[in-house]
Amino acid sequence: MLQLRVQDQMDLDPFPRRPGFGSAGRQLQVRTNFFPVLSLPGQNIHHYDVQIQPDANPRINRRLYALWEDLNRNGILKNTKPVFDGRKNIFSPRCLPLKDDQANFTLELPEEDEDIRSRKFQRGPRKFRISICKVGEINMHRLHLFLEGKSHEAPHDAVMALDILLRHRPSMLYTTVGRCFYTPEGSASIANGAELWQGFHQSIRPSQHKMLLNLDVSATAFLEAGPVVDVVARILGRGRAEDIRQPFNERDRYRVEKTLKNIKVVTTHRGNSKRRWKIAKITTTPTSRTLFPIKEDGGREESVSNYFKERYGVILQYEHFPCLVVGDPAKHVYLPMEVCRVVPGQRVLRKLNEKQTADMIRFTCQPPHVRSNKVSNGFNLLLTHDNEYLQDFNVKIGREMATVNARVLPTPILSYHPTSRESSIAPREGSWNLRDKKVAQGAVLNSWAVVVFGSEREVAVYNVQKFLRELISTCRDTGVDIRQLQPPIRHANPLGNIEAILKAAFMDAGNASNHKPQLILVILPNTGVPLYAEIKRIADTVIGIATQCMQAKHVFAAKKQYCANICLKINVKLGGMNCFLGSAQLPFVAERPTIIFGADVTHPAPGDHNKPSIAAIVGSMDAQCSRYAAAIRVQKGRQEIIKDLGGAVVELLRTFYQFCGSKPQRILFYRDGVSEGQFGEVVREEVAAIRRACATLQEDYRPTVTFVIVQKRHHARFFPLRKEDADKSGNVLPGTVVETGITHPAEFDFYLASHPGLQGTSKPTHYHVLHDENHFTADGLQELTYRLCYLYCRATRAVSVCPPAYYAHLVAARARFHFMGDNWSDIASERSHMPGGPIMSLEALTANYGLVKPDLAKVMYYM
């Protein structure tokens, strides 16, 4: 392996400075959900470390802090309002009068079981020891220099102190989750025993010459409070507990256990003596048949239902329900579900199911003017006038949202095949249609087959043939040359051997045409994941053929628009090109051979220790940036840096050379999914990997690299000031770019709202340049990025994220289906979360992973 030169192995330079501001497009102003910080502390802030014993959670810590603050109001805290982060840090505007800058305190809290991580139950007040020690002082002058752009180094300690100052009071009043505060007011019930609470996200951010408070509405799911039996009925999709008359089957038991694990409940069978417990698991037997030894009776075994009847006089109505196993599982403490209530305010930590997600979207989908009003209401809720903590630190926040300068970039001209009636078009408000247009380069389909998962009675051959005629007609009108007009049709059992079925369809296609099969059109009975996942795994990694899946309901109503959408997907899967931009509109790419990469890493669900992370990298394969090849790497779970980026880049550079006949001289790399705290590490490791990959191909091969972070996980929103600056949904127009007022004080970043609003409030994408050897101007990178958003090949509208990053995300999502032996059923998914199971090594997981067939990886099979 060739080694990088010494300077390449060293840390990269600081992130690029902004190369000036852009001027392209029509200028306007928009409101944003940022509030200006009008004054900052003039003096240094004093930082103290806090140790609390025994260890407790942030909610208990804040209760202790409130008690400590109250007890010392006229002592060491006289005329001083320090703030606490709920864990280990206290910040004060003045030095606290502690002897030798440290002090110890002992406090007592009323008993509230299971909030201490030791889980040791003790009656009466609990004693805590609090140790406070001064760490040092935070120099606020460094923050002022940074905001003026005179210092490259962000003073993270000062920003953190201000963030905790602004969060302190809301944290003491509301349910806190990460950077968000939630209240049950206005909550809405959703499917399977959950409810949505509305809240507000809050963070403080540096910008040019000032700090800004970013405030946005938020929503998250909590488990509904109330009797456990009623909550369980809703988890299982039943109206009431009375509707469940049979013992739980294995599937229902897992569903309930998955949802209730680690949830806190309070008992109701002992009058006023209520005790909190944390659920560890659910028994496999009903309450009437769950036995445990009674020590007082010589170890005689008794059922839980009989015990509660004899000991507490409680006659259970739901003896066929399983028991809750609470506290330490080794102690076998069993509680009937009907003597427990779910404690309110407990967040749902698992991924929401499809129905819950749909309910969440409906709940959170708010047009811009509604969202704007809610943000203003949130400001009043979180930052009331009498916030004495802000006053003591001399911090003032402006009450009006910031108005910032913006520009609407010009719309690009899209090109279709010259024989189209309309061969070029300027989209209106980011969208267009295929009427009177033919794809720029139509693929030729010589050999294909159709598989219908369902019986002939459910989906008759006649209906399939009728749909195929419409599909073929639409494809031909659109420029896709389908030469086999009567593909073989095979009905199959969705519960059968999927691999054998698809291989048989592959043979059907070959036998019917004497050409190598190119496509299998699959008609699915529903939207379920398991069948779809298995089809994609086998087609992508076993057979090596493109597949196009569709739902059976569309067979019975063959709509032209639906067929056109399928046509766009089929064309690119077979190597065609749907539309393009003229070389004059992509000068960066047209001037010299250039490859545009997109990369993303997807991680397993929280609590899932048996799945790896998957890195996906795509690279453009033509001067039109319309075709992309893909590379996939499996790596250790939750690892953000792409471990074998170099190998993936070599793979894609070689494919580029095969397509274009030359090595790219320039690289533009769009990297998705990186948080701000990882910027330095990711750019350092991954740019070095790109350089090593180029040196591997040829020692003196050193194309210029620009590395751009793509962020969708942020809370910046834009609101038009004038009706003429809004689209029909009330959102800002596609092409709206903001690079001043709310962006970094000195680095090269911008927000771009590239897509038309469909529903709710549009979210712009944030682009941040971390390395730039191509010396982009602001206009150059902004216009290139915006124009690329019109080349997302399966839609006739501009998309919200530049396609290379979007495609990488799609490839990574598809790659999750490529693990052999994972049938993607609910139980399989739920079992992977169960404690006690073996955690598979990365080597074992990789051995179970199917590689995409090489020829398929060179086309856009993932569309």
KOLPA-964245 format. One line per field, with one value per residue (C-alpha): x, y, z. Coordinates in steps of 0.001 Angstrom, whole numbers, plus 500000, padded with zeros to 6 digits. Last residue first. Example, Ala and Ser with C-alpha at 12.3 -4.5 7.8 and 13.67 -1.06 7.14 Angstrom:
# residues 2
X = [513670 512300]
Y = [498940 495500]
Z = [507140 507800]
//
This chain:
# residues 863
X = [465654 468184 469161 470771 473378 476984 475986 473921 476991 478896 476148 475224 476998 474936 475584 475572 479387 479417 477267 479549 482655 480983 480434 476948 475626 474170 470700 470325 468201 465602 466067 466857 463761 461585 462861 462403 458961 457921 459019 462080 462902 466552 468332 470578 471281 470722 467610 469633 471441 468276 468381 472077 471440 468543 470670 473471 470942 469813 473416 474152 470680 471091 468559 465092 464089 463131 460081 459394 460573 462511 465745 466666 468150 466403 468325 471560 470657 470543 473942 475574 473969 475110 478619 479380 477510 479550 482787 484393 488139 488503 490729 487839 487511 484775 482072 478731 475413 472168 469004 465830 462780 459457 456532 453523 452423 453842 456385 458474 462090 465488 465344 469083 470854 474485 477988 481567 483044 483275 480440 478462 474973 471908 472230 473816 473916 470232 469203 465677 465847 462342 460007 459413 456376 452727 451590 450994 454586 455714 457692 454659 452750 455296 457241 457952 458751 462014 462824 466032 465649 468429 468640 468744 472494 474780 478512 480660 484145 485878 488789 491371 492596 495934 497279 501056 501169 498503 495476 496568 497379 493735 492506 494987 493652 490054 491012 492731 489545 487625 489711 490195 486729 485062 487130 486650 482925 481974 480543 478594 476609 477267 474461 475274 478604 478579 482000 483039 486091 488125 490535 488405 490316 489496 487671 484216 482352 485276 487144 484101 483918 487561 486881 483890 485890 488813 486344 484795 488207 489213 485954 486651 485832 483257 483302 479962 480409 477070 477372 480712 480952 479287 480430 478362 479379 477047 477124 475406 473908 472523 475498 475433 479183 478766 479359 478444 479558 477591 478782 476783 477937 475974 476039 475897 472964 472905 473141 469681 468967 468360 467697 470676 472780 472764 475904 475728 477889 477418 480230 480469 483119 484682 486444 487141 485087 481745 481479 482158 480242 476985 474435 476550 476883 473128 471066 469770 466664 465638 468884 468962 470988 468310 467481 467367 464630 462645 462335 461136 458677 457200 456389 454874 452697 451365 450603 448815 446565 446001 443162 442934 446689 447259 445671 448268 451045 454242 457780 460318 463242 466695 468604 471649 470345 471692 472605 470207 467316 467503 467812 465229 462606 463326 462870 459583 458203 459187 458229 454455 452943 450331 449625 452780 453128 456758 458140 461326 463923 466904 466766 469564 467982 466402 463003 460574 463206 465149 462096 460787 464264 464283 460710 461894 464773 462275 460013 462896 464256 460834 460128 456447 454569 453792 452415 453104 451413 453724 453323 455576 456260 453978 455351 459016 460494 460076 461898 461701 461012 458108 455477 457061 456929 453310 452235 454129 452484 448992 449419 450858 447767 445462 447697 447570 443800 443369 445787 443478 444670 442803 441412 444735 446267 448741 452296 452175 455542 456085 458948 461498 463652 464354 464025 465912 466793 465743 468247 466878 463446 460651 458409 454948 453557 456267 455373 456905 457835 460092 457830 457452 459933 461877 461487 463411 462498 458779 457404 460121 462429 465377 465168 464725 466516 465814 466419 467565 465470 467224 468246 465865 467973 467821 468436 467405 464516 465082 462050 460868 461228 464927 466789 468642 471523 472999 473897 471651 468874 468980 468621 465852 463549 460657 459900 459129 461513 460150 456405 456703 459159 456911 454036 456254 457161 453474 452698 455417 454203 450685 451932 454183 451540 451542 452125 453038 449869 449328 452964 452733 449584 451370 454342 452020 450460 453846 455409 457293 460927 461330 462008 458393 458737 457441 455479 452766 453400 451659 449218 449500 447088 445574 448908 449414 452788 455665 458947 461278 464412 466695 464601 465695 462750 459568 458338 454863 452430 450763 447045 444728 444018 442404 439578 441730 440069 442059 441673 445225 446998 444527 443341 446755 448372 445751 446383 450184 450075 451562 454621 455385 458826 458285 455244 456949 459256 456394 457761 456501 454047 452651 449668 446770 448810 449255 452619 455522 456097 456693 460005 462013 459226 460424 458612 457040 455247 451922 450985 447785 445681 447788 446477 447328 450956 452934 454497 457761 458575 461888 460258 456637 456744 458928 457098 453719 454800 456619 453531 451346 453585 453849 450094 448471 445818 442290 439508 441030 438001 437628 441000 439346 439485 442039 445098 447561 449230 445737 444801 448145 447449 444049 445590 448338 445819 446612 449318 449736 453280 454900 455544 457411 456581 458632 458098 461188 463410 466947 468386 471002 474434 475812 478370 477824 476312 476760 473984 471812 469454 465768 463348 459765 456985 453852 453026 451902 450180 450970 448900 449038 447843 447788 446303 446757 448365 447087 448702 450927 454038 457396 460821 463408 467218 467500 464122 462971 459566 458888 459504 463117 464355 462520 464508 467934 467769 468845 471696 472670 473041 474989 477445 477784 478538 481223 482791 482689 484827 484930 488508 489038 489179 488575 485238 483370 481470 484768 486268 483139 483338 486984 486007 483683 486605 485156 486531 487822 486862 485462 484374 480899 480216 476613 475819 472336 470101 466811 463673 461415 461541 464461 464543 467936 467542 471227 470094 468107 464687 463402 461425 460450 461229 461188 464528 467253 470340 473957 476337 480051 482112 484883 486620 489057 486094 483187 482011 480601 482381 479936 477882 477624 477748 477092 478082 477791 474367 471177 472831 472724 472424 473793 471564 473516 472224 472813 473807 476363 473772 470344 469217 471227 468295 466265 469201 469910 466238 466130 469415 468070 464960 467240 469350 466196 465197 468781 468983 470652 474076 474302 476047 476045 479303 479158 481950 481884 482403 482545 481498 483813 482332 480476 477714 475901 473315 470769 470638 468713 465740 465924 462808 463454 461712 462482 463939 464350 467011 466451 469161 472948 474865 476732 478749 482507 484834 483656 486638 487546 487617 490888 493747 493773 495425 498652 498767 498672 501656 503714 503108 500578 501811 501354 500000]
Y = [503361 500999 499291 502528 500946 499936 497933 495617 494552 493768 491645 493246 491473 489348 489785 486766 486598 490315 489662 486876 489044 491968 489696 488613 489523 486377 486704 487495 490561 490721 493418 490980 489019 492012 492214 488505 488764 491650 489854 491075 487546 487827 484670 486468 490158 492128 493991 496556 497331 498945 501629 502253 502573 504987 507197 507226 508240 511246 512359 512226 513725 517100 517175 518786 517398 519251 517807 515310 512349 509129 510633 513251 515684 518883 518885 518994 522534 523657 522164 523705 527076 527130 525865 528410 531318 531040 530712 527308 527007 523440 522450 522889 521125 521435 523076 523207 522647 522993 521685 523748 522284 523106 523756 521447 519944 519849 522661 522899 521797 523551 525298 525963 526945 528082 527330 528513 529415 532896 533664 530525 531082 532812 536392 535571 532593 532005 530358 530134 527945 526561 529319 529865 528087 529192 525977 527842 529134 532169 535287 536895 536541 538622 537934 534305 532023 530078 527228 526221 523216 520855 517262 517777 518288 517810 518142 519220 517925 519497 517504 518322 515240 513768 510953 510913 507380 505964 503897 503552 507266 508036 505765 507301 510769 509658 508051 511291 513189 510624 510669 514429 515331 512862 513761 517501 517410 514925 517382 519079 515933 513920 512236 513142 513683 515391 514871 516942 515419 516988 515581 512525 509707 509144 506687 507849 504645 502347 505218 505986 502294 502450 505594 503850 500842 503003 505194 502135 500805 504186 504572 501353 502531 505181 507337 507144 503942 503125 499391 498150 498161 496928 498729 499430 500826 502448 503646 506905 508138 511656 513846 515089 514557 510867 508209 510011 508258 506605 505641 503661 502884 500350 500151 496679 494814 492666 495376 496842 499162 502184 501109 500177 502892 504317 505864 508247 509182 511088 511469 513788 512882 515475 515329 519000 521992 520151 519303 522785 524314 522511 524861 525458 521681 521374 519860 516320 514163 510518 508675 504934 502199 499528 500684 504236 503380 501171 503974 506581 504077 503327 507031 507108 504093 505906 509014 506998 505259 501508 500953 497224 496644 499553 497605 494845 496999 497584 496214 496771 494388 494627 491355 489947 486511 486154 489638 492176 489893 487698 490552 492703 489955 489129 492753 493110 489932 490992 494720 494571 497025 494615 491858 492605 492643 492085 493184 491209 492939 492348 488692 487782 487446 484400 486031 483635 481258 484079 485638 482294 481470 484674 483907 480476 482145 484540 481707 479558 482484 483358 479848 480184 482503 485014 482093 482632 483624 483739 485998 485651 488967 489845 492972 492020 494997 497681 500772 503491 506797 508175 507079 503627 503513 504672 502031 499317 500318 500486 497074 495700 496800 494933 491873 491898 492265 489340 487198 487548 489027 487562 484494 484009 483647 486074 487226 488120 487672 489334 488600 490529 490324 492874 496141 498920 501979 505484 508304 511819 510552 511595 514572 515646 515275 514240 516738 519727 520822 523302 526340 526314 524125 525663 523156 521686 519015 519772 517862 515348 514333 516156 513900 515844 518923 520781 524537 525631 527885 531079 531263 532918 535067 535672 538474 537844 538765 537502 536481 539131 538985 539852 537962 539676 538171 540111 536858 537843 538849 535514 533680 536040 534943 537305 538229 534652 532694 529161 529844 533249 531860 528859 531131 532717 529257 528339 531421 530529 526952 528131 530586 527924 525193 522535 518793 517667 515750 514313 513205 511607 509689 508304 507338 505583 503571 502570 501623 504073 503220 502332 504926 505827 508596 508265 511281 509521 506480 503403 501928 498566 496219 495002 493898 491274 491824 489362 489901 487114 488332 487601 489943 492934 495343 494142 491014 491978 489100 487520 488119 485077 485997 489212 489783 489312 488925 491136 490185 491332 488176 485435 486853 488264 484889 482989 485147 484899 481113 479457 477343 476183 477366 476489 478717 481970 481633 481541 480077 481480 480220 481875 479744 482055 485134 483729 482186 483576 486309 489881 491744 494158 496617 499392 499690 502469 501806 503025 502670 504690 501588 498488 497197 500260 499686 502280 501577 502615 501460 499622 497043 498011 498306 495279 493200 493999 493143 490039 488754 489458 487358 484486 484189 485958 484088 484482 486936 490220 492461 493228 495043 497603 498758 496293 497310 495182 498242 499607 496523 496717 500347 499285 496437 498761 501135 504752 506758 506696 505955 509096 510002 513106 516509 519594 523280 525330 527829 528784 531434 533473 534775 537842 539364 536774 533651 531571 529176 528675 525735 525162 522525 522992 520660 518905 515554 512633 509640 505948 502850 501171 503960 507667 509712 513487 515872 519460 520045 517068 519320 518790 520462 519647 519681 516052 515117 517340 517191 520767 523160 522690 522113 525259 527266 525911 525776 529359 529175 525718 527066 530074 527806 525539 528493 529695 526236 525713 528785 528283 528631 530632 534010 537448 536468 539021 536190 534467 537595 538047 534424 534806 537815 535513 533845 530899 530581 527520 524089 525042 522089 521127 517838 516779 513877 512461 511026 509341 510078 507178 503562 502050 500137 499608 500199 501327 503612 505808 506627 503186 504288 507852 508456 512116 513838 514510 516670 516530 519250 519348 522401 523511 526712 526572 527590 528392 531983 531451 533437 535451 534841 531155 527962 524537 521333 517604 516242 518312 521184 523606 527411 529956 532779 535036 537698 535348 531964 531206 531834 533444 531249 528285 526037 526969 526374 522995 521986 523111 521293 518100 518202 518833 515792 513689 514610 514237 510579 509526 508314 508009 510388 513641 515173 518723 520574 524358 526954 530711 532921 535798 539278 541093 538497 538779 541280 541322 537582 537557 535162 532507 530943 532681 535511 536020 538879 539225 539246 537664 535326 535222 537495 535094 536103 535988 532988 531899 530516 526900 524566 524712 522981 519184 517218 515504 512408 514414 516529 513376 512099 509342 505764 503395 500000]
Z = [492313 493935 490654 489421 487199 487925 491024 488793 486813 490027 491705 495028 497867 500264 503985 506276 506340 507164 510227 511401 510896 512680 515670 516668 520093 521613 523128 526817 526389 523601 520969 518137 519093 518194 514644 514104 515694 513459 510304 508408 507158 508163 507007 504557 505067 501858 502979 504948 501681 500308 503036 502358 498620 499195 501466 498940 496271 498337 498957 495221 494496 496264 499107 498954 495573 492393 490700 487955 489996 489533 488217 490754 488250 489381 492698 490691 489685 493310 494155 491088 491817 495448 494685 491975 493562 496774 494799 494754 495265 493977 496913 499325 502684 505326 503202 505063 503271 505265 503635 503895 505649 504026 506369 506128 502858 499343 499353 496188 496598 496694 500061 500429 503637 503407 504665 504083 507491 509051 511485 510548 509134 510594 509270 505947 503577 502824 499534 498123 495016 495343 496587 500297 501682 501563 499828 496543 496523 498479 497513 495842 499113 500979 504192 503385 506365 506572 508949 510744 513047 511974 510909 507158 506929 503931 504680 501740 500843 497834 496420 493713 491871 492994 490826 491379 492783 490490 491455 495086 495196 494371 497183 499625 498796 499338 502669 503792 502906 505003 508160 508534 507268 509657 512732 512347 511566 514300 516843 514075 513287 510132 508168 504583 502816 499403 497768 494753 493076 490273 487698 487047 485331 481687 479410 480551 481416 482254 483955 486112 487094 488172 490190 491812 493043 494181 496127 497807 498855 500261 502143 503996 507521 506711 509857 511661 513656 515290 514527 513152 509378 506203 503037 499924 496515 493994 490370 489418 486158 485668 486537 482900 482421 483160 485822 489021 492212 495002 498483 501032 504563 506582 510368 511845 513394 516517 519157 518562 521503 519296 515670 513516 511832 508327 506843 503883 500913 497666 495158 492167 489615 487323 483960 483159 482037 481947 485644 487015 484102 484909 483319 480193 479826 479247 482032 481776 481558 481960 481274 480523 482243 482727 486268 484896 482384 484773 487316 484819 483303 486724 487134 483636 484470 487527 485467 482775 485286 485113 487557 488321 488198 490579 493466 493009 494434 492464 492472 489683 489748 488182 487861 489638 490613 494161 495437 493935 492861 495981 498465 496646 496632 500295 501344 499441 501028 504565 504254 503836 501338 500028 497440 495422 491623 490620 487247 486633 484465 482185 481131 478669 475250 473568 474192 475878 477254 478879 480524 481811 483175 485236 486351 487569 489442 491023 492214 493495 495527 496893 498206 499099 501472 498699 496626 492941 489690 486637 483610 480547 478798 475898 474193 474232 472435 475080 473807 476491 474715 476729 474206 474270 478067 478141 475592 477474 480764 479217 477589 480823 482762 480368 480564 484356 484363 481947 483956 486942 490241 493241 491410 489664 493130 494704 494237 490552 488841 485449 483076 481050 477942 475220 477139 475344 477446 476441 476486 477045 478054 475715 476381 475241 478785 481224 483958 485768 489289 491107 491237 487445 485587 482665 479830 476952 474385 474184 471217 472004 469130 470760 473831 477081 478441 481669 481881 485358 487610 488729 492395 494832 497151 500890 503366 506949 509245 512787 514806 517252 521045 521160 523879 526728 528708 531646 533504 536419 534030 532241 535563 536710 533930 534764 531170 530148 527977 527470 527107 525420 522875 522370 521429 518763 517481 517401 515313 512790 512586 511783 509112 507555 507191 509916 509491 513022 513905 510419 510244 513701 512740 509657 511851 514299 511478 510029 513362 515558 516313 519960 522641 523424 526011 529548 530839 532822 535091 533652 536159 537873 539670 536370 534925 537629 539334 539551 541429 540333 542188 539209 537041 539208 539298 537664 535850 534641 534538 531501 530814 531203 534835 533632 536091 539185 542570 544959 548615 549284 550510 549544 546183 545301 546021 544053 540925 541264 541463 544539 545071 548597 549708 553353 553723 554682 551680 549180 545922 542560 539984 536822 535800 536717 535714 532205 531213 529157 531733 530566 530937 533094 533983 536305 539618 541621 544886 546137 549788 549663 549087 548535 545185 543042 541973 540010 536632 535000 531446 530996 528639 527936 524140 523388 525991 524471 520934 522138 523967 520951 518698 521173 521628 524555 526514 525107 526022 524856 524165 527882 527733 525466 521817 520573 518511 520478 522008 522727 524747 526572 527579 528935 530937 532216 533768 532812 531049 527276 526182 524858 521230 520154 518753 517988 517379 516677 518464 517420 519759 517964 518944 517205 514829 512064 513599 516736 517750 520812 520937 521623 520371 521484 522529 521452 522979 520851 522400 522311 523032 519629 517331 518150 520993 520763 523271 523523 526891 527707 527745 526091 526145 523486 523413 524516 525978 528846 530508 531596 534505 535683 532135 530971 533578 532747 528957 528273 530808 529557 526011 527268 529107 526073 523765 526185 526472 522700 522023 518215 516969 513806 515565 514063 512483 514624 516321 517151 518710 520854 522000 522989 525140 527115 528886 530787 534317 536154 537423 540838 542964 544184 545990 546582 548913 548660 551364 550573 552573 553672 552625 550770 547520 545966 542232 541976 539156 541490 540071 540970 544027 544892 548563 549660 549037 551595 551043 552195 550998 550196 549250 546888 545845 548800 550982 548680 548178 544659 541938 539885 536731 537712 535695 537253 535470 536174 535218 535164 533263 536221 536378 538877 540131 542522 544945 547914 546570 549312 552000 551695 548801 550113 551090 547983 545617 547204 546860 543211 542601 544168 541985 539012 539884 540187 536638 535397 536571 539805 540984 544750 545094 543127 541824 540438 538586 538691 535908 536555 533627 532674 532531 529763 529627 526274 525025 522200 521552 518274 517828 515118 513569 510265 508439 504783 502741 498990 496276 492884 491677 491639 494046 496305 499349 499816 499827 503324 505171 504628 507656 509552 507718 507606 510373 509438 507283 504080 505232 505719 502194 501949 501955 499059 500000]
//
